[in-house]
Amino acid sequence: MATDTFELFLEAHPLYNSAYNSLLAASRLLATSAQLVYELHPEALGPVADDILAFVQGSYPPDYIDAYVSRIDKMAELQKKFDAKPIPANLGDSTVVSPEAYSLALLLSIVFTNHRFEIMQALARFFRDLPPDSAGRIALIGCGTGYELKLAAELLPGWNIEGYDTDSDMRARAEQLLKFFRVPKTVDFRVAFPLDAASPRIRTHYDTIVLCEVLEHLRDPGRALKMLSDCLTDSGKMFVTMAINIAQEDHVFLYPDIGSCRRQIQESGLTIVYEWLAPQTIRFPPANRETGFKKGNYIAIVERVCKLPRVAISD
């Protein structure tokens, strides 16, 4: 349900209202970031926020906003260090983050930060453009909290869905999320996708592969993309994101600009079908998002053979 003002939106979504007020009390900056999501996506935010906050309130401690703010503060310090000297070695650190804090921040940032909200919206659009009742096969590599799996299961009921994550705690939390939302579709959970070489079993095996916020966690993402291109069917497509100049404890590969993202895709034998930029900001992005872009997420749909012209980045 669309509302005319942010105040009316808060009244219409009590879970978000409570969470937002707690966030405002803790950090005006983070509250401003959250309000931007509403200003840019007033109709789309409500259902997503209702779902995520219902799960968070039922699955995490009651002080979840304080825990979120604490994690974001730590990431801000890491970002400050990286910005002072933007080299790959300063992207991450040796800090061990608890699975609870990590997954909580991932979930809440979907509704409190615009760049992550737009990643999930782009992924949902990608799924909606696929034939829902086909017998397609999809691999979600790095399934994290399970929210991406929830989208896939709900929007692609006829597909065979494989969810990969090397972290057993994250796989357990993904299963918990699917159970909470009573997702009837069975997801085949697995540990590690073989990113070094495409075996005969998986060569040209997948109609769709999703690498959502994964590539910056890999030492050699270009090699992984080359291998994964061999795993797509001739008409298959891949959804990828790349974090540009974003520091995080477990980020190891630096994408310094948009051009580096495009080059890596093209050098991997893939063609860009569609691309989008989601800047990490608390201000309205410009109409042409490529103008002055320095930090955020590059989002692309790619395929093995160019069939469509690339869609230019614009609003």
N, C-alpha and C positions, 0 to 999 in steps of 0.2 A: 504494500500500500504506500503510495507516494504521499509525502507531506510537504506543506509549503515552507516550513521553517525548521531549523534544527531543533528548536524548543518543542514543536509539535511532534517531531520525530522521536524525541526522547520520551514524550508522554505515550506514544504509540508502542514503544518497545521498552518495557520496564526492566528487563535484564540488562539491556544496553545502557539504559538510564543510570542504573545503580553502578555498573562498571565504569561508565564515563565519569560520574561524579567522584568516584574513588580515584580515578586516574587524574582528574583535575586537581584534587586535593594534594596529590603526590607530585605532579609535574605539569605545569601549565604548557610547557613545550610539547610534551607527549599528548596532552589533550588537544592542542592545536593541530597536531598531526592527525589525530583521530577525527576531528571535525572536518578536515579536508576530504577524507574519504566520503563523508556524507555529501559535501558540497559538490564533488565531482560525480558521485553516483547515488543520488537521493532515492531512486527507485530500487536499485539493485542491492543496496547495503542491508536493508531490514531483514530479509529472509536469511541471508548468510550470517548476520550477527546473531539472530535468534537461535539458529542451529548451533553455532560454535559456542556461544555463551551458555546455552543449556547444557551442552556436554561438559564444558569447563567447570561450571558450578556443581555438576554432579560427580565429577571425576578428580578434581584437584582440591587442595586445602582452601578454606575460606579466605585466606589472605593472598589469593592468587594475583591480585593487582600489585601488591607490594613485591611479590616475587618477580613479576614481569618487569616492574620499574627497576629493580635491582639488576636484573640481567641486562636490560637496555643500557643502564648506566655503565656497566662493565664494558659493553660493546662500544659505547661512545668513547671510552678511554682508549680502547684498542684502535678505533678509527682515528682518533687524534694523533696517536703515535704513527700510524700509517701515513696520514696526510702530511705530517712533518717530514717524512722520508718515504715516499711511495715506491717501495721495492718489494718484491715477492716475500722476502724474509720477514717483513713487518705486517703481512696480511693477517697472520694468525699468531698463536702463542701456545704454550704448553699447558694452559689452564684446562683442568678437567671439569666439564660441566655435567651436572647430574642429568640423567635422561628426563626426569620430571621437569626441571627448569628449561631444558632445551626444547622439549615438545610443547610445553606451555607457551613459551615465547613464539614458537612457530605458529601456533593456533591463534593467539591473540593478535599477532602482528598482521594477520589477514584482515581483521576488522579495524585495527588501529593505525595501520600504515598503508598509504595508497599504492606504493609500488608492489607490495605483496597482494593486496586486494586485486590489482589489475592482472597480476600473474594468474591468479585463480580464475578470474573472469575470462581471460584469454584461453586458458585450458578448457573451461566449460564450453566456450564457443567452438573450440577445436573438436571436442567430443560431439557436440550437436551437429556438426557438419559431416560426421561419419554416419554410415547407415546403421541405425540402432539395432535392427533385428538380424543383421548378417551373422555369419559364423566366423567373424574376424577374430584375429589373435593379437592381443596387445600386451606389451611388457612395460610396466612402470618401474624404472630403475631408481632406487632410493625412495621408497614409498613413505618414509617418514612417519608423520602422525596418522596417516590413513585418510586424510581429507581428500587427497587426489584420487585415492581408490574409491571413496564414497561417490565422487562425481562420476567416475568411470562406470561403476556398477549401476548407478541410477540412470545414466544417460545411454549406456550401451548394454542393455539387458541380454542381448543375444550373443555377446562376445565372450571369448575365453580370456580371462584376465589373470596375468601373473604379476605379483608384487614382490620386488626384490629389495632387501635391505640387509647389510652385513651386521647391523646392531640388533641383537636379540630383544633388547628392551624396547626398541622402536617398533619392531615387528609386533610385539605384545601390545603396545599402545595402539597400533593401527588396528589390530583385531578387536581391541576394546572399543574403539570408535565405531567400527562397523557393527558391532553387536549393539551398542547404545542406540544407533539409528535403525536397528532392525533391518539392515540391508540384506535382502533375500538372496542376492547373487553370491555364489561361492567364489572366493578369490583364492587362487593357488599361491600361497606364500612360499618364497624361496629365499636363499641366503645371498649368494653372490652371483651376479651375471658375469659370464666370462668375457672380459673386456679386452683381452690380449689377442685373441684369434677366434674367428668364426668357424666352429666345428661344422662338419656336414649336417649335423642334427639341427642347427639353428640358422644355417645359411638360407637366405630368402624365406624365412619361416614366419616373420611377423608383418602384419598389415600396418601396425602402428607401434612406435616406441616412444616413450615419454622420458625425457631427462629434465625434470623440473627441479632447478636449484641443486644440480649435481656436479656439473662440469668443473666449477671452481674448487671442488673438493678433490679433484684428481690431479696427480702429478703430470700426466700427459693426456689431457683431454682430446687433443687432436688425433692421437693414435686410437683412442676409444671411439671417436666419431667415424674414423675410417673403417674400423671393424664393424661397427653397428650399421653402417651403410650396406654392408654385405648381408646383414640379417634381415633387411627389408625386402618385401616382395617387390616386383617391378613397379606396381602402382602404390606401394607403401609410402607413408609419410611419418616424419619424426617431429615431435614437439620438443624444442630445446630452449633453455634460458641460460644466460651468462651474466654473472654479477660483475659489473664494471666498477672498479675502485671501491669495493665494499669489503671492509675488514671484518673478520669473524674468527673465533678460536680455531675452527677447523678448515678455514680456507687456505689453500696452498698454491693455487694458480692465479696469476694476475692477468686480468683483461683490462688494459689501460684505457681503451677507447672503443668506439663503435667499430672502427675499421678493423681492429684486431679480431673482433667477433666474426665479422663477415669473411675475413681472409681464412680463418681457421675452418669455417664451414666449407668454403669453396675448395680449400686445399685438401679437404677430406673426401672429395668426390661427391659432394652434395650441392644442391641448388636451392636457393632461397625462394620459397613460394610467397611467403608473407612475413613481414617483420613489424615489430612494435617496440617502442621504448617506454619504460616505466621509471621515471626519475625518482630518486630518493629525495623527497623534498617536503616542506610544510607549506609551500606556496603553490598557486595555480601554475601548471606548466604552460609554456608558450604554445601557440597553435601548431607551429612546427617544432616538434619535440627534439629534433636533432640540434636545433640552435642552442648553443651553450651547454649541451649535455656533458656532464662530467662524472656523475655518480648515479647508479641505479641498475636496472636490469634490462638487458637486451633479450627480447622474446622473438622466436622465429619458428615458422613451420617450414621444414625442408624435405626434399625428396631426392631420389637418385638421379632422375632425368628431368630436365626442365620442361614443364608443360604449360606453365602459366607465367606471365610477366610478374616481376617482383612488385608488390604494392609499396608505394613510397610511404615513408613515415610522415604522418600528418594527423590532424585531429578532425 
